[in-house]
Amino acid sequence: MAKQIINVNNRIEELTKDAESKQDKTTKTYAKLLEQIENRHNDNKRIQKKIQELEQKRKELKNYDYANGELEVMSFSFSNVNIIQTVTLVSIREHIDKKGGTMCFAKFKGVKEFDATVFSRQYKRWKKLMVIGNQYQVFIKDKILQDIKVVN
């Protein structure tokens, strides 16, 4: 009987060691999985940050004004500067024309400051749109504002 008790105790010890070994393996596997999850999470953060940086660069390039860039670098432009410029509205001076309509003289700042005339028909349409300090894309021909759009 004592021999059977010793055999049972030995078997219990073997099973306990085996269970502890399996538990250690499970704990190590769990720790490795947690580490892999954390690494992937960090990778995702880095990727998201890089995506945001690239999106910002894409937006900057999309809004880049080549004519103004040429003017800044070379003091002249191969592009047709009169077509479209991205500018900031600096001031508005209203004036009553011969026909009694309200027109204005707008001052814009892009590469340099310049004035543009806005006749009453266009000014009536664009008056609410034209806010000092906002950025616009403007089409100016012979110092007359032909079109204006808000830059987002």
SULFENDA-V234227 format. One record per backbone hydrogen bond with DSSP energy under -1.0 kcal/mol. CO is the residue of the C=O (numbers start at 1). NH is the residue of the N-H. If there is no record, write none. Layout:
CO,NH ; CO,NH
This chain:
1,5 ; 2,6 ; 3,7 ; 4,8 ; 5,9 ; 6,10 ; 7,11 ; 8,12 ; 9,13 ; 10,14 ; 11,15 ; 12,16 ; 13,17 ; 14,18 ; 15,19 ; 16,20 ; 17,21 ; 18,22 ; 19,23 ; 20,24 ; 21,25 ; 22,26 ; 23,27 ; 24,28 ; 25,29 ; 26,30 ; 27,31 ; 28,32 ; 29,33 ; 30,34 ; 31,35 ; 32,36 ; 33,37 ; 34,38 ; 35,39 ; 36,40 ; 37,41 ; 38,42 ; 39,43 ; 40,44 ; 41,45 ; 42,46 ; 43,47 ; 44,48 ; 45,49 ; 46,50 ; 47,51 ; 48,52 ; 49,53 ; 50,54 ; 51,55 ; 52,56 ; 53,57 ; 54,58 ; 55,59 ; 56,60 ; 57,61 ; 58,62 ; 59,63 ; 65,69 ; 66,70 ; 67,71 ; 68,72 ; 69,73 ; 70,74 ; 71,75 ; 79,81 ; 80,83 ; 85,138 ; 87,136 ; 88,109 ; 89,133 ; 91,107 ; 93,105 ; 95,103 ; 97,100 ; 101,97 ; 103,95 ; 104,118 ; 105,93 ; 106,116 ; 107,90 ; 107,91 ; 108,114 ; 109,88 ; 112,110 ; 114,108 ; 116,106 ; 117,145 ; 118,104 ; 119,123 ; 120,124 ; 121,125 ; 122,126 ; 123,127 ; 126,130 ; 129,131 ; 131,134 ; 134,89 ; 135,151 ; 136,87 ; 137,149 ; 138,85 ; 139,146 ; 139,147 ; 141,144 ; 143,117 ; 144,141 ; 147,139 ; 149,137
